[in-house]
């Protein structure tokens, strides 16, 4: 699904893939994983649990 080039614990998704499979990353974030959504290879959005995102 992803490569891990930004943060060792983050998976990187392209925008199209994130849109197509949005519920899967949301479920996996609930299990402690993190995702970066990239547009044209540039990180744009991070998906993380609220407790991690607000620290």
mmCIF file as gemmi writes it, N, C-alpha and C atoms, coordinates in Angstrom:
data_model
loop_
_atom_site.group_PDB
_atom_site.id
_atom_site.type_symbol
_atom_site.label_atom_id
_atom_site.label_alt_id
_atom_site.label_comp_id
_atom_site.label_asym_id
_atom_site.label_entity_id
_atom_site.label_seq_id
_atom_site.pdbx_PDB_ins_code
_atom_site.Cartn_x
_atom_site.Cartn_y
_atom_site.Cartn_z
_atom_site.occupancy
_atom_site.B_iso_or_equiv
_atom_site.pdbx_formal_charge
_atom_site.auth_seq_id
_atom_site.auth_asym_id
_atom_site.pdbx_PDB_model_num
ATOM 1 N N . UNK Axp A 1 ? 0.814 -1.193 0 1 0 ? 1 A 1
ATOM 2 C CA . UNK Axp A 1 ? 0 0 0 1 0 ? 1 A 1
ATOM 3 C C . UNK Axp A 1 ? 0.853 1.25 0 1 0 ? 1 A 1
ATOM 4 N N . UNK Axp A 2 ? 1.979 1.239 0.698 1 0 ? 2 A 1
ATOM 5 C CA . UNK Axp A 2 ? 2.699 2.48 0.924 1 0 ? 2 A 1
ATOM 6 C C . UNK Axp A 2 ? 4.194 2.248 0.963 1 0 ? 2 A 1
ATOM 7 N N . UNK Axp A 3 ? 4.933 3.333 0.966 1 0 ? 3 A 1
ATOM 8 C CA . UNK Axp A 3 ? 6.341 3.248 1.309 1 0 ? 3 A 1
ATOM 9 C C . UNK Axp A 3 ? 6.539 4.094 2.554 1 0 ? 3 A 1
ATOM 10 N N . UNK Axp A 4 ? 7.653 3.894 3.249 1 0 ? 4 A 1
ATOM 11 C CA . UNK Axp A 4 ? 7.895 4.608 4.497 1 0 ? 4 A 1
ATOM 12 C C . UNK Axp A 4 ? 9.099 5.528 4.329 1 0 ? 4 A 1
ATOM 13 N N . UNK Axp A 5 ? 8.892 6.673 3.68 1 0 ? 5 A 1
ATOM 14 C CA . UNK Axp A 5 ? 10.012 7.56 3.412 1 0 ? 5 A 1
ATOM 15 C C . UNK Axp A 5 ? 10.043 8.798 4.296 1 0 ? 5 A 1
ATOM 16 N N . UNK Axp A 6 ? 8.986 9.122 5.001 1 0 ? 6 A 1
ATOM 17 C CA . UNK Axp A 6 ? 8.951 10.368 5.774 1 0 ? 6 A 1
ATOM 18 C C . UNK Axp A 6 ? 9.259 10.151 7.25 1 0 ? 6 A 1
ATOM 19 N N . UNK Axp A 7 ? 8.529 9.379 7.908 1 0 ? 7 A 1
ATOM 20 C CA . UNK Axp A 7 ? 8.715 9.075 9.323 1 0 ? 7 A 1
ATOM 21 C C . UNK Axp A 7 ? 8.717 7.56 9.424 1 0 ? 7 A 1
ATOM 22 N N . UNK Axp A 8 ? 9.593 6.992 10.217 1 0 ? 8 A 1
ATOM 23 C CA . UNK Axp A 8 ? 9.682 5.525 10.256 1 0 ? 8 A 1
ATOM 24 C C . UNK Axp A 8 ? 8.366 4.821 10.567 1 0 ? 8 A 1
ATOM 25 N N . UNK Axp A 9 ? 7.476 5.495 11.28 1 0 ? 9 A 1
ATOM 26 C CA . UNK Axp A 9 ? 6.208 4.871 11.647 1 0 ? 9 A 1
ATOM 27 C C . UNK Axp A 9 ? 5.047 5.32 10.764 1 0 ? 9 A 1
ATOM 28 N N . UNK Axp A 10 ? 5.328 6.099 9.716 1 0 ? 10 A 1
ATOM 29 C CA . UNK Axp A 10 ? 4.273 6.618 8.847 1 0 ? 10 A 1
ATOM 30 C C . UNK Axp A 10 ? 4.279 5.933 7.496 1 0 ? 10 A 1
ATOM 31 N N . UNK Axp A 11 ? 3.103 5.667 6.992 1 0 ? 11 A 1
ATOM 32 C CA . UNK Axp A 11 ? 2.937 5.146 5.645 1 0 ? 11 A 1
ATOM 33 C C . UNK Axp A 11 ? 2.585 6.329 4.751 1 0 ? 11 A 1
ATOM 34 N N . UNK Axp A 12 ? 3.099 6.333 3.515 1 0 ? 12 A 1
ATOM 35 C CA . UNK Axp A 12 ? 2.819 7.422 2.593 1 0 ? 12 A 1
ATOM 36 C C . UNK Axp A 12 ? 1.843 6.949 1.53 1 0 ? 12 A 1
ATOM 37 N N . UNK Axp A 13 ? 0.763 7.715 1.363 1 0 ? 13 A 1
ATOM 38 C CA . UNK Axp A 13 ? -0.257 7.435 0.352 1 0 ? 13 A 1
ATOM 39 C C . UNK Axp A 13 ? -0.328 8.613 -0.609 1 0 ? 13 A 1
ATOM 40 N N . UNK Axp A 14 ? -0.555 8.324 -1.873 1 0 ? 14 A 1
ATOM 41 C CA . UNK Axp A 14 ? -0.889 9.394 -2.811 1 0 ? 14 A 1
ATOM 42 C C . UNK Axp A 14 ? -2.329 9.817 -2.578 1 0 ? 14 A 1
ATOM 43 N N . UNK Axp A 15 ? -2.681 11 -3.049 1 0 ? 15 A 1
ATOM 44 C CA . UNK Axp A 15 ? -4.034 11.515 -2.858 1 0 ? 15 A 1
ATOM 45 C C . UNK Axp A 15 ? -5.079 10.571 -3.448 1 0 ? 15 A 1
ATOM 46 N N . UNK Axp A 16 ? -4.855 10.087 -4.659 1 0 ? 16 A 1
ATOM 47 C CA . UNK Axp A 16 ? -5.844 9.2 -5.307 1 0 ? 16 A 1
ATOM 48 C C . UNK Axp A 16 ? -6.039 7.916 -4.511 1 0 ? 16 A 1
ATOM 49 N N . UNK Axp A 17 ? -4.941 7.337 -4.029 1 0 ? 17 A 1
ATOM 50 C CA . UNK Axp A 17 ? -5.056 6.114 -3.24 1 0 ? 17 A 1
ATOM 51 C C . UNK Axp A 17 ? -5.755 6.381 -1.915 1 0 ? 17 A 1
ATOM 52 N N . UNK Axp A 18 ? -5.426 7.493 -1.259 1 0 ? 18 A 1
ATOM 53 C CA . UNK Axp A 18 ? -6.071 7.838 0.003 1 0 ? 18 A 1
ATOM 54 C C . UNK Axp A 18 ? -7.571 8.02 -0.189 1 0 ? 18 A 1
ATOM 55 N N . UNK Axp A 19 ? -7.954 8.664 -1.277 1 0 ? 19 A 1
ATOM 56 C CA . UNK Axp A 19 ? -9.37 8.879 -1.567 1 0 ? 19 A 1
ATOM 57 C C . UNK Axp A 19 ? -10.085 7.558 -1.826 1 0 ? 19 A 1
ATOM 58 N N . UNK Axp A 20 ? -9.449 6.7 -2.584 1 0 ? 20 A 1
ATOM 59 C CA . UNK Axp A 20 ? -10.036 5.41 -2.949 1 0 ? 20 A 1
ATOM 60 C C . UNK Axp A 20 ? -10.174 4.477 -1.742 1 0 ? 20 A 1
ATOM 61 N N . UNK Axp A 21 ? -9.243 4.567 -0.793 1 0 ? 21 A 1
ATOM 62 C CA . UNK Axp A 21 ? -9.202 3.606 0.313 1 0 ? 21 A 1
ATOM 63 C C . UNK Axp A 21 ? -9.295 4.273 1.674 1 0 ? 21 A 1
ATOM 64 N N . UNK Axp A 22 ? -10.008 5.4 1.772 1 0 ? 22 A 1
ATOM 65 C CA . UNK Axp A 22 ? -9.973 6.234 2.972 1 0 ? 22 A 1
ATOM 66 C C . UNK Axp A 22 ? -10.335 5.5 4.259 1 0 ? 22 A 1
ATOM 67 N N . UNK Axp A 23 ? -11.319 4.605 4.21 1 0 ? 23 A 1
ATOM 68 C CA . UNK Axp A 23 ? -11.733 3.943 5.447 1 0 ? 23 A 1
ATOM 69 C C . UNK Axp A 23 ? -10.642 3.013 5.995 1 0 ? 23 A 1
ATOM 70 N N . UNK Axp A 24 ? -9.832 2.431 5.131 1 0 ? 24 A 1
ATOM 71 C CA . UNK Axp A 24 ? -8.774 1.542 5.605 1 0 ? 24 A 1
ATOM 72 C C . UNK Axp A 24 ? -7.73 2.283 6.442 1 0 ? 24 A 1
ATOM 73 N N . UNK Axp A 25 ? -7.163 3.397 5.952 1 0 ? 25 A 1
ATOM 74 C CA . UNK Axp A 25 ? -6.216 4.124 6.813 1 0 ? 25 A 1
ATOM 75 C C . UNK Axp A 25 ? -6.844 4.618 8.114 1 0 ? 25 A 1
ATOM 76 N N . UNK Axp A 26 ? -8.111 5.027 8.058 1 0 ? 26 A 1
ATOM 77 C CA . UNK Axp A 26 ? -8.781 5.469 9.289 1 0 ? 26 A 1
ATOM 78 C C . UNK Axp A 26 ? -8.825 4.328 10.303 1 0 ? 26 A 1
ATOM 79 N N . UNK Axp A 27 ? -9.19 3.141 9.848 1 0 ? 27 A 1
ATOM 80 C CA . UNK Axp A 27 ? -9.204 1.983 10.746 1 0 ? 27 A 1
ATOM 81 C C . UNK Axp A 27 ? -7.813 1.7 11.293 1 0 ? 27 A 1
ATOM 82 N N . UNK Axp A 28 ? -6.819 1.802 10.451 1 0 ? 28 A 1
ATOM 83 C CA . UNK Axp A 28 ? -5.446 1.497 10.878 1 0 ? 28 A 1
ATOM 84 C C . UNK Axp A 28 ? -4.885 2.571 11.805 1 0 ? 28 A 1
ATOM 85 N N . UNK Axp A 29 ? -5.294 3.818 11.632 1 0 ? 29 A 1
ATOM 86 C CA . UNK Axp A 29 ? -4.896 4.871 12.57 1 0 ? 29 A 1
ATOM 87 C C . UNK Axp A 29 ? -5.43 4.534 13.958 1 0 ? 29 A 1
ATOM 88 N N . UNK Axp A 30 ? -6.638 3.991 14.016 1 0 ? 30 A 1
ATOM 89 C CA . UNK Axp A 30 ? -7.211 3.571 15.291 1 0 ? 30 A 1
ATOM 90 C C . UNK Axp A 30 ? -6.415 2.469 15.961 1 0 ? 30 A 1
ATOM 91 N N . UNK Axp A 31 ? -5.599 1.766 15.185 1 0 ? 31 A 1
ATOM 92 C CA . UNK Axp A 31 ? -4.737 0.711 15.723 1 0 ? 31 A 1
ATOM 93 C C . UNK Axp A 31 ? -3.314 1.208 15.979 1 0 ? 31 A 1
ATOM 94 N N . UNK Axp A 32 ? -3.095 2.528 15.83 1 0 ? 32 A 1
ATOM 95 C CA . UNK Axp A 32 ? -1.8 3.11 16.173 1 0 ? 32 A 1
ATOM 96 C C . UNK Axp A 32 ? -0.901 3.476 15.005 1 0 ? 32 A 1
ATOM 97 N N . UNK Axp A 33 ? -1.32 3.23 13.772 1 0 ? 33 A 1
ATOM 98 C CA . UNK Axp A 33 ? -0.489 3.584 12.627 1 0 ? 33 A 1
ATOM 99 C C . UNK Axp A 33 ? -0.685 5.047 12.248 1 0 ? 33 A 1
ATOM 100 N N . UNK Axp A 34 ? 0.246 5.583 11.476 1 0 ? 34 A 1
ATOM 101 C CA . UNK Axp A 34 ? 0.169 6.955 10.989 1 0 ? 34 A 1
ATOM 102 C C . UNK Axp A 34 ? 0.336 6.941 9.475 1 0 ? 34 A 1
ATOM 103 N N . UNK Axp A 35 ? -0.295 7.895 8.81 1 0 ? 35 A 1
ATOM 104 C CA . UNK Axp A 35 ? -0.215 8.004 7.363 1 0 ? 35 A 1
ATOM 105 C C . UNK Axp A 35 ? 0.076 9.44 6.966 1 0 ? 35 A 1
ATOM 106 N N . UNK Axp A 36 ? 0.835 9.589 5.908 1 0 ? 36 A 1
ATOM 107 C CA . UNK Axp A 36 ? 1.069 10.876 5.268 1 0 ? 36 A 1
ATOM 108 C C . UNK Axp A 36 ? 0.409 10.792 3.9 1 0 ? 36 A 1
ATOM 109 N N . UNK Axp A 37 ? -0.392 11.791 3.551 1 0 ? 37 A 1
ATOM 110 C CA . UNK Axp A 37 ? -0.987 11.865 2.218 1 0 ? 37 A 1
ATOM 111 C C . UNK Axp A 37 ? -0.168 12.884 1.438 1 0 ? 37 A 1
ATOM 112 N N . UNK Axp A 38 ? 0.365 12.429 0.3 1 0 ? 38 A 1
ATOM 113 C CA . UNK Axp A 38 ? 1.231 13.275 -0.516 1 0 ? 38 A 1
ATOM 114 C C . UNK Axp A 38 ? 0.576 13.592 -1.852 1 0 ? 38 A 1
ATOM 115 N N . UNK Axp A 39 ? 0.8 14.816 -2.304 1 0 ? 39 A 1
ATOM 116 C CA . UNK Axp A 39 ? 0.336 15.25 -3.626 1 0 ? 39 A 1
ATOM 117 C C . UNK Axp A 39 ? 1.577 15.57 -4.457 1 0 ? 39 A 1
ATOM 118 N N . UNK Axp A 40 ? 1.713 14.877 -5.573 1 0 ? 40 A 1
ATOM 119 C CA . UNK Axp A 40 ? 2.886 15.055 -6.453 1 0 ? 40 A 1
ATOM 120 C C . UNK Axp A 40 ? 4.18 14.855 -5.668 1 0 ? 40 A 1
ATOM 121 N N . UNK Axp A 41 ? 4.166 13.876 -4.733 1 0 ? 41 A 1
ATOM 122 C CA . UNK Axp A 41 ? 5.347 13.548 -3.954 1 0 ? 41 A 1
ATOM 123 C C . UNK Axp A 41 ? 5.627 14.456 -2.78 1 0 ? 41 A 1
ATOM 124 N N . UNK Axp A 42 ? 4.804 15.486 -2.585 1 0 ? 42 A 1
ATOM 125 C CA . UNK Axp A 42 ? 5.003 16.433 -1.478 1 0 ? 42 A 1
ATOM 126 C C . UNK Axp A 42 ? 3.997 16.137 -0.371 1 0 ? 42 A 1
ATOM 127 N N . UNK Axp A 43 ? 4.459 15.916 0.865 1 0 ? 43 A 1
ATOM 128 C CA . UNK Axp A 43 ? 3.535 15.655 1.971 1 0 ? 43 A 1
ATOM 129 C C . UNK Axp A 43 ? 2.564 16.818 2.152 1 0 ? 43 A 1
ATOM 130 N N . UNK Axp A 44 ? 1.278 16.495 2.247 1 0 ? 44 A 1
ATOM 131 C CA . UNK Axp A 44 ? 0.242 17.522 2.399 1 0 ? 44 A 1
ATOM 132 C C . UNK Axp A 44 ? -0.556 17.374 3.684 1 0 ? 44 A 1
ATOM 133 N N . UNK Axp A 45 ? -0.854 16.125 4.072 1 0 ? 45 A 1
ATOM 134 C CA . UNK Axp A 45 ? -1.743 15.879 5.209 1 0 ? 45 A 1
ATOM 135 C C . UNK Axp A 45 ? -1.219 14.679 5.993 1 0 ? 45 A 1
ATOM 136 N N . UNK Axp A 46 ? -1.336 14.757 7.314 1 0 ? 46 A 1
ATOM 137 C CA . UNK Axp A 46 ? -1.003 13.625 8.169 1 0 ? 46 A 1
ATOM 138 C C . UNK Axp A 46 ? -2.28 13.062 8.778 1 0 ? 46 A 1
ATOM 139 N N . UNK Axp A 47 ? -2.388 11.749 8.773 1 0 ? 47 A 1
ATOM 140 C CA . UNK Axp A 47 ? -3.49 11.07 9.46 1 0 ? 47 A 1
ATOM 141 C C . UNK Axp A 47 ? -2.897 10.376 10.679 1 0 ? 47 A 1
ATOM 142 N N . UNK Axp A 48 ? -3.321 10.805 11.852 1 0 ? 48 A 1
ATOM 143 C CA . UNK Axp A 48 ? -2.822 10.25 13.106 1 0 ? 48 A 1
ATOM 144 C C . UNK Axp A 48 ? -3.935 10.306 14.13 1 0 ? 48 A 1
ATOM 145 N N . UNK Axp A 49 ? -3.806 9.538 15.185 1 0 ? 49 A 1
ATOM 146 C CA . UNK Axp A 49 ? -4.828 9.577 16.222 1 0 ? 49 A 1
ATOM 147 C C . UNK Axp A 49 ? -4.837 10.971 16.859 1 0 ? 49 A 1
ATOM 148 N N . UNK Axp A 50 ? -5.973 11.42 17.364 1 0 ? 50 A 1
ATOM 149 C CA . UNK Axp A 50 ? -6.04 12.749 17.976 1 0 ? 50 A 1
ATOM 150 C C . UNK Axp A 50 ? -5.016 12.937 19.091 1 0 ? 50 A 1
ATOM 151 N N . UNK Axp A 51 ? -4.768 11.91 19.875 1 0 ? 51 A 1
ATOM 152 C CA . UNK Axp A 51 ? -3.818 12.055 20.976 1 0 ? 51 A 1
ATOM 153 C C . UNK Axp A 51 ? -2.405 12.301 20.456 1 0 ? 51 A 1
ATOM 154 N N . UNK Axp A 52 ? -2.041 11.721 19.317 1 0 ? 52 A 1
ATOM 155 C CA . UNK Axp A 52 ? -0.727 11.96 18.738 1 0 ? 52 A 1
ATOM 156 C C . UNK Axp A 52 ? -0.678 13.286 17.991 1 0 ? 52 A 1
ATOM 157 N N . UNK Axp A 53 ? -1.749 13.644 17.33 1 0 ? 53 A 1
ATOM 158 C CA . UNK Axp A 53 ? -1.772 14.866 16.532 1 0 ? 53 A 1
ATOM 159 C C . UNK Axp A 53 ? -1.754 16.113 17.403 1 0 ? 53 A 1
ATOM 160 N N . UNK Axp A 54 ? -2.252 16.026 18.605 1 0 ? 54 A 1
ATOM 161 C CA . UNK Axp A 54 ? -2.361 17.203 19.469 1 0 ? 54 A 1
ATOM 162 C C . UNK Axp A 54 ? -1.201 17.352 20.438 1 0 ? 54 A 1
ATOM 163 N N . UNK Axp A 55 ? -0.181 16.519 20.3 1 0 ? 55 A 1
ATOM 164 C CA . UNK Axp A 55 ? 0.971 16.637 21.211 1 0 ? 55 A 1
ATOM 165 C C . UNK Axp A 55 ? 2.1 17.401 20.592 1 0 ? 55 A 1
